């Protein structure tokens, strides 16, 4: 079922790209030296490859991204001592209320307001064997920045996942998620990033109550060899608290549910 829905999302993305008024596709690499993993006592380094596509048409925007992640050996795969491998991606579609109605919809302060729908999926080859599948429905407002973009939104969030340690699938309670994403020119580069806050979503596969999860990433990217080269590089920082909803204060492995890690990033825009 997850595979079918992912394929449908990719098909919708393809159709949207064919009718797009504008689009941008990039491949990237980032290195995170100090990420956390629930149940892992030490910081985990990760090498991450990504593909991202964004496009816009008369009704709104498409956004698709997928990450391929390779952990250090202290976050091992289920089959041996080598670092775990993981993939995670999502597709998000927005529909502009201004475009749909033919009248400006601003809430008195925003450039526009959009309805949004998002589907996330992933898998990791650890003993825990997570396979998250998430659906988010909500709305976002485009903030009145003079260049670039800054969106702020709210979603209803529903997640299913797998806990291989106890051998069962878990359906979490519906939660509320607050989101923000931005990319704003600043000096010779662009300040970009996002904040994602997911409220408590009931009990996890161990029967523990989940906590509010906060994931935030900020980056500063600049052109390498000129703006027409398509090559960008930069640095960033990522903060993750109560990762996947696990409780920082009661986790059986201290500090395994939170981390602040520096990032090194390279992107090539096709």
ABEGO torsion letter per residue (X at the ends): XAAAAAAAAAAAAAAAAAABABBBBBBBBBBBAABBBBGBABBBBBBBBBBBBBBBBAAEBBBBBBBBBBBBAABBBAAEABBBBBBBBBBBBBBBAAAAAGBBBAGGABABBBBBBBBBBBBBABAAGBBBBBBBBBBBBBBBBABEBBBBBBBBBBBBBBBAAAGBBBBBBBBBBBBBBBBBBBEABBBBEBBBBBBBAEBBAAGBBBBBBBBBBBBBBBBBGEAAAGBBBBBBBBBBBGBGGBBAAABABBGAABBBBBBBBBBBBX
